[in-house]
Amino acid sequence: MSVVRVLVVDDSALMRRHLVQLLQDERGLEVQSARNGEEALTLVDSFDPHVVTLDVNMPQMDGITCLARIMVGSPRPVIMVSSITEAGAEATLQALSLGALDYVQKPGGTISLSIEQVAAELIAKIRMAAKSGRRGGRALAAPAPAPIAPRPRAVTPAPARPAPRAARIGEDPPGLVLIGVSTGGPHVLEQILPALPAGLPWPVLVAQHMPRSFTGVFARRLDKLCALSVSEVTTQTDLTPGTIHIARGDADMLVVRRNGGLFVTSVPSSEAHAWHPSVTRLVESAAEHVPVDRLLCVQLTGMGDDGAEAMATLKRQGARTIAQNEDTCAVFGMPNELIRRGGATAVLPTGAIAAQITLWLNPASLRRAS
């Protein structure tokens, strides 16, 4: 077994000691620690870690500044260790957009007790990060192929956001775009969703594996970037064109039919599913109420196979599907599982996905597909 070098960066002596001890007890990990960002940068050069765990709030040089310096000078996988507060969520999302691969929530309360609750998650993510290679979470750029269609057309997002069109009573949306994503997702979604035009005719539903304290902050962040209206789903919500719905963390998002209308709602997470918000439950619930030729599924970066079989089944029944390609994934697990099952209509780099969605949803393309 090859040794994985890990650098733990945290200004708390107690937190550093616990993290270092936990990691040193794991076979195949070699660990060093730093008290702040300045020490971390020195050890990045001398220790050359495969993976860095980085606290967000530190004196002298905070985690965000340190991360930016690492990504420019010597990029490698970085896992942020963040508090569950709104400020911690904001800082973590900023770190993910700068290139951090993933994050874990910082234990609270009595550290000696609560640290054990995150140890398994942290170790799993360190091993996953080490396998991802010597780059950070920021996906490598790749040339975007032309969108798949008989007559591709240039896509220009609308500069202004119109108010979402209210559906008439009993009227369903024309179709749904379903997106599943996990590790590396926030950075990828911040590239794809803002590139969707304001006039997109189908609502977009996103299941991003993320804790509850993060999804509301993430939805508000995306809402500032996108031409479409973005919101976190916490209660039963209308499905109307011009909207993006982010599943609430630590819960599952389902498409439901009530009182003759189609809605999206948040429900308690299912113990039968390993990841939450569950991509599988979202896709299967949509298929219960919407014709398969009016579903467009997108599988993005992430560990595991959540949603892969459900999307592959819909593709065999006539739905269109997109898998993010390996070169632009932080972790190729979820898209690769879709591809392996023969479930991808198109395999595309991050930069081509929004254009392909938009092209497939233009009226001429929809008429050809029906």
Secondary structure, 3 states (H helix, E strand, C coil): CCCEEEEEECCCHHHHHHHHHHHHCCCCEEEEEECCHHHHHHHHHHCCCCEEEEECCCCCCCHHHHHHHHHHHCCCCEEEEECCCHHHHHHHHHHHHHCCCEEEECCCCCHHHHHHHHHHHHHHHHHHHHHCCCCCCCCCCCCCCCCCCCCCCCCCCCCCCCCCCCCCCCCCCCCEEEEEECCCHHHHHHHHHHHCCCCCCCCEEEEECCCHHHHHHHHHHHHHHCCCEEEEECCCEECCCCEEEEECCCEEEEEEEECCEEEEEEEECCCCCCCCCCHHHHHHHHHHHCCHHHEEEEECCCCCCCCHHHHHHHHHHCCEEEEECHHHCCCCHHHHHHHHCCCCCEEECHHHHHHHHHHHCCHHHHHHHC
